Every structure is written in structure tokens, then in C-alpha cells.
Amino acid sequence: MRRWSELAERIAATSRTSEKTGLLRDYITSLSSDELPIAAVFLTGRPFAETDQRAPGLGWAAIAATVTTLAGVSRSTLGEAYDRSSDLGIAVMDVLAQAGHAPDPAQAPTLPEVAATYAAVEAASGPARKGEVFAGLLARCDPLTAKYVVKVLSGDLRIGLREGLVDAALAQAFGRDLDRVKWAGMLLGDIGRLALLAREDRLGEAELTIFHPIKSMLASPTEDAAEILSRLGPTVWIEDKYDGIRAQLHKRGQTVRLFSRELHDISSGYPEIIEAASVLTWDGVLDGELLAHRDGTVLPFVALQGRLGRKEPSAAVRTTVPVVYVAFDVLGLAAPGSGHVDALLAEPLQERRRRLTMLELPMLEEGGTFVLSHLASADSSAALELAFGAARARGNEGLMIKDPLSPYTPGRRGLGWLKMKKALATIDCVVVGVEVGHGKRHGVLSDYTFAVRDEASGRLLTIGKAYSGLTDAELGDMTRWFEDHTVSKHGRYHLVEPTVVVEVAFDAILRSNRHKSGFTLRFPRIARLRPDKKADQADTVGVVRRLYGDLQAGTEHLVTAAARDTAGADADPDADADPVADADPVAGPGGG
């Protein structure tokens, strides 16, 4: 593992793609058959393969307890090291190095031993036992190795190893065609197995397999209808962009499984979909969307959150928030009773749609639990804008625009599919807090918590948090300003003078019990700085309330009922709330 860690350091130290690929190639050719698949998986920044359903289940608290005990330091020492780098692996390395941790090199863990420990951590019961297993591994690691053991374990590698470089290195290392390597990788979803097949010249064995999910094809965002037609025209296919959960459905006989976009098995959370699909007469793999849907109406995503994070929804939840599966693509079909799947990914979309239509699913508007997406076409900007408005009126996010000749490319965000979304509106907010960013933004204050004014009291009430929209130059300038105008610090979080106004775009307004304004924004992003406005010119809670509108209010009883029954679910509709919101230190006179 030490040699793997040294490789990772060298990759992180260069920005040249050719040099990164060369380093990978030389390293890969030096590995044994036991080491190769493990090293390849670790290079993706994961302890297990992407299609592996396991997760270590070892969080920050357990890792911190292990590290601080081993180094003989306080938790605050590790916290201070983390604040300097915004990287847990680097913080662990720094703390261990400063403590003089220097285990016997003869006891250094090998790649297979690290992989075995990750598996043992996952299998262990409870944080204490997981921590004990992890501590045994970390004690044998020098500081550099410990850095990367932690980074892989926490899924936070960040060494500038973009997707595709490992594929290119495998192709070079074993003299294989790069396109064949990429294709096999898309089908397998397991780069460790891909590495072995490439070495052994068995790439042809890779195939689409039922109950082994593959990555979803992604769409590039755009708002401009003319740009869409210039890229995909003259005629494009359009579907509603549903406000739900992307889900891949696999079926063989009466056995059905649903997999999330992250390739996790979510079947038990949607038993009505499993039941509806199990009686159908075909076998294969579909791509689609899970939607909250009631009385012929698509409900907003906040309603669907009542179904998230629950292994087995109660009868009350199923009744309150019914769901449907809308199929919009078919990735493979198999003859009943056959073990072989006819993969359709390379076929053009128009052929895949023809095969999907042959399954004779009802349309969404016709009712049912397992339905087919509505498909139309457009050949002008006016037609696209009209379709976009109609999709929004049906309660959907916008449009998916697709090239009818496009193949299905798992995990790729190309130009074959585009998504047309527009901000619901923008509001002018006051920045009340900022936080040190992560990754390439670890040295700047890039996460902005913002608030709106309460008309009656004049207080600033938090409504959300955003970290995207500004340029690097703007972030740099504003970091210096916020550092000079910080009122107090709470770890990585800075309370700042509430004078900076930003225009914030968003996709939806949701009710919130965690923000003092009573609302939160879905997918907020900073549209622009507003130096022309003062804080007392920012928008008010009343403006937000009016924007919230009748659509959400009409379905709020469903959301509220679901929330009561799903108390304690993993999903958190207010995940963007600021870390000191409960104190509300910017509320002004009278406090929170």
C-alpha cells in the first residue's frame, strides 16, 4: 500500500494527462494478479467496486477517535489540521507525522491486507468494533500510507485522476484497444474486474447482466432553445424532465430489482413497483424515473422525500405518497428463461424506443404503476419553449432533449442528451455566513449561507446555502473581504457582517422547520453579486411566501402527512441548512 500511496502522490503532483497516464501504466504492469484489481478499484477513490453494494460504515467520529488515540492528541488537534487542508487524509497524515508515528516498515500492510481490512470493517457490528478493526490497520501505516488508507476509506481521493485515465492506462499497459476497454468498463461497472480482463485479453467476456447495474447516461444542462437545436437539430425528441428519482429496473421472471443512480439496491423501498413489474412477461433492463404521483398529478419532489431512506415503507406512507415508475429507455432485453441479455446500448435511441414501445406499457397519463414516458418532437425554438412551459405546468422540472440517433453511454455526460431547466425565479439575499470550501476550493470561503428580511422586525432570517455560481476570481476577492469582515468563527464557519447582497437562483421553494424564514430553496446557486444593493434592499419573507405559490400549497398536506409517518428517515429536505442555524446569531435585536 505504501507504493500505491507514492503513486497517488506523484499523480497529484502533475497536471499533465500524459504523465499521469504513464505513471499509471508503469505501475499497473508491475502488479500481480492479486494486487491489480484492488489497486484499480482504489484508484477510483472507493474501498469497494462501484457495483458492490457494501459500504464501510465508518464515519468521521470513529476515524477521529482512532487517529487521536494512536497519535496521543486531542480531537481539537485533528480538527485544526483538517481546517488547514479541508482534507481528512491530509489531516491524518499531518497529525501522525507530528506525533512521530513510525511503525516497523516490515509490518507495512499490503494491498490485499488493506482490502481485507476494509471488508472486515464493513462486516463488523457497531462503531466500536469497526473502530478496533480499523485501528489495527492504521497502526501499521506510516503517515503517508495512512493518508491514502483514510482517503480511500472515506471515498475522498482527490488526486486529479479524472474518469477515463485508468482505462487509458490499462489499454496501454496490456496493448488493448481503448474503445474496447471503455465499452467493457461501461458494461461491468467494476474496474477491478475490467483490469483483469484487459490483462488476460478477455474483454469480450464483458456483457450486460441482469441484476448487475450499470451507470446511468447523463445529460448536459442548457437553458437556450436555439443552442439546443444547433447541437442536436434540426429535429429533436423531447420528454418531460421528471422531478423524481432516477432508477434502473432489472427483471428476470418474477424477480425484480431497482437500483439508484448511485447503483444501490433500493427495491425494498418501492414494493408496489416490484409487484407491478413482476407480472410482466418480458425480461431485461430499463432506465426510468420513480415519481410521487397521485390522482393523475405528479407531486413535487418534496412529497417523494417521505419515501426516501426507508427500507420498507408503511401502508400509511404508501397510501399518502403513491409512486409510479416511468420507463424512458431500454438497455437490454432477454428471451424468457434465457440467461443471455441482448444489450441495446449501442443501438440508436430510436431503435431502443421502438423496442421499449413493444413492451406495451401504458402511458403515464393513462394511469397505472408501471408506465411509459410521453415522447414528442420539436423542430423550432418556439416549439421547445412551448413544450417547456407545458412540462412545467404538469409539475415537472423542464425538458429532456435527445438526439434520436444517440447511443446509450453509461456514466457519460455528452451532447446526445440535453436537459432544459430554468430557474423558477431569483431572489436577492444577504450573506450572513461563509465556510471554507473543499477540494480545489479549500483555501477560499466558498460556501455562502444567506438570508431574507423579515418585514415586521427587520431581522435577517436564513433561507439557504449555496457554493456554486461565482468565478474563482470573484471567490478570491470575496474571501479577502469576508476575512476582513468576520464577526466570529465557529470552526470552519465564519459569521460575517450582513452587508453583501447576492442574487440567488433556485428550482423550487420548500417549507422548512430548520430555517428561521420558514422556507428553504431547492438547488440554490448564486446568479451574481449585487454590489448595487444594500442589505435593507434585499428581498423579504413576504416575497418568498408569494413565490412559494399555490402549487406547493396544494400538495403540502401530502408532504406533511408523509413527514409525520417517516420521522427519522435518512432523507433531509433541509440538508443545505447552515451549521449554526439553531443559534441564528444574525437575527438581530431580540435574538432567535
SVG drawing of the C-alpha trace seen along z (x, -y; Angstrom):
<svg xmlns="http://www.w3.org/2000/svg" viewBox="-57 -50 68 71">
<polyline fill="none" stroke="black" stroke-width="0.4" points="0.0,0.0 3.0,-2.3 3.9,-2.0 0.3,-2.7 0.3,-5.8 3.6,-7.0 2.0,-6.6 -1.0,-8.7 1.3,-11.4 3.1,-11.6 -0.2,-11.7 -1.5,-14.5 1.8,-16.4 1.4,-16.7 -1.3,-18.3 -0.1,-16.7 -2.6,-14.0 0.1,-12.1 2.4,-11.9 -0.5,-10.7 -1.3,-8.0 2.3,-7.0 2.7,-6.7 -0.4,-4.6 0.7,-2.3 4.1,-1.6 2.6,-0.9 -0.2,1.4 2.3,3.6 4.3,4.2 1.3,5.7 0.5,9.3 -3.0,10.7 -4.0,10.4 -2.9,6.8 -4.2,5.5 -7.9,5.5 -7.5,4.0 -5.2,1.2 -7.6,0.4 -10.6,0.1 -8.7,-2.1 -7.7,-4.4 -11.4,-5.2 -11.4,-6.5 -13.6,-3.7 -12.9,-0.8 -15.1,1.4 -16.1,1.7 -18.8,-0.7 -21.4,2.1 -20.5,3.5 -23.4,2.8 -21.2,2.7 -20.2,-0.4 -17.6,-0.5 -19.9,-2.4 -17.1,-4.1 -17.7,-7.8 -15.7,-10.9 -16.2,-10.3 -14.8,-6.7 -11.9,-7.7 -11.1,-10.7 -11.2,-8.6 -8.8,-6.0 -6.4,-8.7 -6.3,-10.8 -5.8,-7.7 -3.0,-6.4 -1.2,-9.8 -1.9,-10.7 -3.5,-14.1 -6.8,-15.8 -9.8,-15.8 -9.3,-19.6 -5.8,-19.0 -7.1,-16.8 -9.9,-19.4 -7.3,-22.2 -5.3,-20.1 -8.5,-19.5 -9.3,-23.2 -5.9,-23.9 -6.4,-21.5 -10.1,-20.6 -8.9,-17.1 -9.3,-14.3 -6.5,-12.2 -4.0,-15.1 -5.1,-15.9 -4.5,-12.4 -1.0,-12.3 -0.1,-15.7 -1.2,-14.6 0.6,-11.2 3.8,-12.8 3.8,-15.5 3.3,-12.7 6.4,-10.8 4.3,-7.8 6.8,-5.4 5.8,-1.8 8.2,1.0 8.3,1.0 8.4,4.8 4.8,4.7 3.5,2.3 0.2,3.5 -0.1,4.9 -2.9,4.0 -4.7,7.3 -4.4,6.7 -5.9,3.3 -8.7,4.6 -9.4,7.4 -9.5,4.8 -12.0,2.7 -14.1,5.8 -13.7,6.6 -14.7,3.0 -17.8,3.3 -18.7,6.7 -18.1,5.6 -21.1,4.8 -21.2,1.3 -18.9,-1.7 -16.7,-0.4 -15.8,2.9 -15.4,1.2 -13.0,-1.3 -11.0,1.6 -10.6,3.3 -9.5,0.0 -7.1,-0.8 -5.2,2.4 -4.6,1.4 -3.8,-2.3 -1.2,-1.3 0.8,0.4 0.7,-2.5 3.3,-5.3 1.8,-8.8 1.8,-8.8 0.1,-5.4 -2.3,-6.4 -3.3,-9.4 -4.4,-7.3 -5.9,-4.5 -8.2,-7.1 -8.9,-8.9 -9.9,-5.6 -12.0,-4.5 -13.8,-7.8 -14.3,-8.0 -12.4,-11.2 -9.3,-10.6 -9.0,-13.9 -5.6,-13.4 -6.7,-14.8 -7.4,-11.4 -10.3,-12.2 -12.5,-9.5 -11.0,-7.6 -7.3,-7.8 -7.3,-4.4 -9.0,-3.0 -6.3,-4.6 -3.5,-3.2 -5.0,0.3 -5.2,0.1 -1.5,-1.0 -0.3,1.4 -1.7,4.5 -1.8,3.4 -5.6,3.4 -7.9,1.2 -9.0,-1.8 -12.6,-1.7 -12.9,1.9 -11.6,1.2 -14.1,-1.6 -17.0,0.4 -16.2,3.4 -15.8,1.0 -19.3,-0.5 -20.9,2.9 -19.0,4.2 -19.1,1.3 -16.2,2.9 -12.8,1.6 -11.0,4.3 -12.6,7.0 -12.0,4.9 -8.3,4.7 -8.0,8.5 -10.0,9.0 -7.7,6.5 -4.6,8.2 -5.9,11.7 -7.2,10.5 -10.8,11.4 -12.5,8.1 -15.1,9.8 -16.5,11.6 -17.9,8.3 -21.6,8.2 -24.7,6.5 -26.0,8.7 -29.4,8.6 -29.1,7.6 -25.7,6.0 -26.5,2.3 -24.5,0.0 -24.0,-3.7 -26.8,-6.0 -26.4,-8.0 -26.2,-11.7 -27.4,-14.9 -25.7,-18.2 -27.6,-21.2 -28.7,-24.2 -31.4,-26.9 -31.3,-28.2 -33.6,-26.6 -31.6,-27.9 -28.4,-26.3 -30.2,-23.0 -31.3,-22.9 -27.9,-23.9 -26.4,-21.0 -29.0,-18.3 -31.3,-19.6 -32.9,-20.0 -35.5,-17.8 -35.1,-16.6 -37.0,-14.2 -38.4,-15.7 -39.6,-14.2 -40.6,-15.8 -37.8,-16.1 -39.4,-14.4 -38.9,-15.6 -38.2,-12.2 -35.5,-9.6 -33.6,-8.0 -33.9,-4.3 -32.7,-1.3 -35.0,1.6 -33.8,5.2 -36.2,8.1 -35.9,11.8 -39.0,13.9 -40.8,12.7 -37.7,11.3 -37.3,7.6 -34.7,5.2 -34.5,1.4 -31.1,-0.4 -30.5,-4.0 -28.3,-6.3 -25.5,-5.5 -26.1,-1.8 -27.6,-1.0 -30.4,1.6 -33.5,-0.4 -36.0,2.4 -37.4,2.8 -38.5,-0.9 -40.9,-0.6 -42.8,2.7 -45.6,1.6 -43.2,1.1 -41.7,4.5 -45.2,6.1 -46.3,4.3 -43.2,5.3 -43.1,8.9 -46.2,10.0 -45.0,8.6 -43.9,11.1 -40.5,9.7 -37.0,9.9 -34.5,7.1 -33.1,3.8 -34.9,0.5 -34.0,-3.1 -36.6,-5.3 -37.8,-7.6 -39.6,-7.0 -42.2,-9.7 -44.6,-10.6 -47.9,-10.5 -51.5,-10.8 -54.9,-11.4 -53.2,-11.9 -50.8,-14.5 -47.1,-14.4 -46.3,-15.6 -43.2,-17.7 -40.0,-16.0 -40.5,-17.1 -43.5,-14.7 -41.3,-11.9 -38.9,-12.6 -41.4,-10.8 -40.3,-7.6 -36.5,-8.1 -34.3,-6.2 -36.9,-3.7 -36.2,0.0 -39.9,0.9 -42.5,-1.9 -45.5,-1.5 -49.0,-1.2 -49.7,-4.8 -46.7,-6.1 -47.6,-4.0 -51.2,-5.4 -50.1,-9.0 -47.3,-9.1 -48.0,-6.6 -45.3,-6.2 -45.1,-5.2 -42.2,-4.0 -41.9,-5.9 -39.8,-4.0 -38.0,-6.0 -35.3,-3.7 -34.4,0.0 -30.8,1.1 -31.2,4.8 -33.8,7.5 -33.7,11.2 -35.8,14.1 -37.9,15.5 -35.9,18.2 -32.7,17.2 -29.5,16.2 -28.3,14.0 -29.2,10.4 -29.3,8.7 -27.5,5.4 -29.1,2.5 -26.7,-0.3 -25.0,-0.7 -28.3,-0.9 -29.6,-4.4 -32.3,-5.8 -35.0,-5.5 -34.4,-1.7 -34.3,-1.4 -37.6,-3.4 -39.1,-1.0 -38.2,2.0 -39.5,0.2 -42.8,-0.5 -43.2,3.1 -43.4,3.9 -46.9,2.4 -46.7,0.3 -49.5,-2.3 -48.7,-6.0 -48.3,-8.0 -51.5,-9.9 -53.4,-6.7 -52.7,-5.6 -51.0,-2.6 -48.0,-1.9 -45.6,-0.9 -45.8,-3.3 -44.1,-4.6 -42.8,-8.2 -44.5,-10.6 -42.4,-11.3 -42.7,-14.2 -40.6,-16.0 -39.7,-19.6 -38.0,-21.4 -38.0,-25.1 -37.1,-27.2 -40.8,-28.2 -41.8,-24.6 -39.2,-23.9 -40.3,-26.9 -43.9,-25.8 -43.1,-22.3 -41.0,-23.6 -43.9,-25.6 -46.3,-22.6 -43.9,-20.4 -43.6,-22.9 -47.4,-23.2 -47.6,-19.4 -45.4,-19.7 -42.1,-18.6 -38.7,-20.3 -38.4,-21.0 -37.4,-19.0 -35.1,-16.3 -34.0,-16.8 -32.5,-13.8 -30.8,-13.0 -32.9,-10.1 -29.6,-8.6 -27.7,-8.7 -26.4,-5.5 -26.7,-4.9 -23.3,-5.8 -23.3,-4.8 -21.8,-7.4 -21.0,-9.9 -22.4,-13.4 -22.2,-14.1 -24.3,-16.1 -26.6,-13.3 -28.9,-14.2 -29.5,-17.7 -31.6,-18.9 -33.5,-22.1 -34.1,-23.7 -34.6,-27.3 -34.6,-28.8 -38.0,-29.2 -37.1,-32.7 -34.3,-34.6 -34.3,-36.4 -31.8,-38.9 -30.4,-37.7 -27.9,-38.9 -24.8,-36.7 -24.7,-36.1 -22.1,-33.3 -19.4,-31.7 -17.5,-28.5 -14.1,-27.2 -14.6,-25.1 -13.4,-21.6 -11.1,-20.2 -9.7,-22.8 -11.6,-25.5 -10.1,-24.5 -8.3,-27.8 -11.3,-30.1 -14.5,-30.9 -16.9,-29.4 -20.0,-28.1 -22.4,-31.0 -25.3,-31.0 -27.8,-33.7 -30.9,-35.2 -34.0,-37.3 -35.5,-40.2 -38.5,-39.9 -40.7,-42.9 -42.1,-43.3 -38.9,-43.1 -36.2,-43.9 -34.3,-40.8 -32.4,-38.6 -33.8,-35.1 -31.8,-32.3 -33.2,-30.5 -30.4,-28.5 -26.8,-27.9 -25.0,-27.8 -21.5,-27.1 -21.8,-27.4 -22.2,-30.3 -19.3,-32.6 -16.0,-32.6 -12.7,-31.7 -11.7,-35.4 -14.9,-36.5 -14.5,-33.9 -10.9,-35.1 -12.0,-38.7 -14.9,-37.9 -12.8,-35.7 -10.5,-38.6 -13.5,-40.8 -15.2,-38.2 -11.9,-37.6 -11.7,-41.3 -15.4,-41.4 -15.8,-38.3 -17.7,-38.8 -16.9,-35.4 -15.7,-31.9 -17.3,-28.6 -14.7,-26.1 -14.7,-26.4 -17.8,-28.6 -17.5,-32.4 -20.3,-34.7 -19.8,-37.8 -21.1,-41.4 -24.5,-41.1 -23.9,-43.7 -23.2,-41.6 -26.2,-41.0 -26.3,-38.1 -28.9,-37.2 -29.8,-33.6 -31.5,-31.3 -33.3,-28.1 -35.6,-25.4 -38.2,-25.3 -39.2,-26.8 -39.9,-24.3 -41.3,-24.6 -38.6,-24.3 -38.6,-23.9 -34.8,-24.4 -34.5,-27.8 -35.8,-30.8 -37.5,-32.1 -39.7,-29.0 -38.5,-28.2 -35.6,-26.6 -34.5,-26.7 -34.0,-23.6 -30.8,-23.6 -29.8,-27.2 -26.9,-28.8 -25.6,-32.3 -26.5,-34.1 -24.4,-37.2 -23.2,-39.5 -25.3,-42.6 -22.9,-45.4 -25.5,-47.9 -27.8,-46.8 -27.7,-47.3 -28.8,-44.8 -32.1,-46.7 -32.9,-46.3 -32.8,-42.5 -36.0,-40.5 -38.3,-39.7 -40.0,-36.7 -43.2,-38.0 -41.7,-37.9 -40.7,-34.3 -44.1,-33.4 -45.7,-34.8 -43.3,-32.9 -44.0,-29.7 -47.4,-29.9 -50.4,-27.8 -48.8,-24.7 -46.8,-23.6 -49.6,-24.7 -52.0,-22.4 -49.9,-19.3 -48.5,-20.4 -51.0,-18.2 -49.5,-15.1 -45.9,-16.2 -46.9,-16.9 -48.6,-13.6 -45.7,-11.7 -43.3,-13.6 -45.2,-12.6 -45.1,-8.9 -41.5,-9.0 -40.0,-10.7 -36.4,-9.7 -35.9,-8.8 -32.5,-9.3 -33.6,-11.9 -33.3,-15.5 -35.0,-18.2 -33.1,-20.8 -29.6,-19.4 -28.4,-22.8 -29.1,-24.4 -26.3,-26.4 -24.3,-24.8 -25.2,-27.4 -28.9,-27.9 -30.3,-27.0 -28.5,-29.8 -29.5,-32.2 -26.7,-34.7 -27.7,-37.1 -31.3,-37.5 -30.6,-40.9 -32.1,-42.5 -34.4,-40.1 -32.3,-37.0 -33.8,-33.9"/>
</svg>
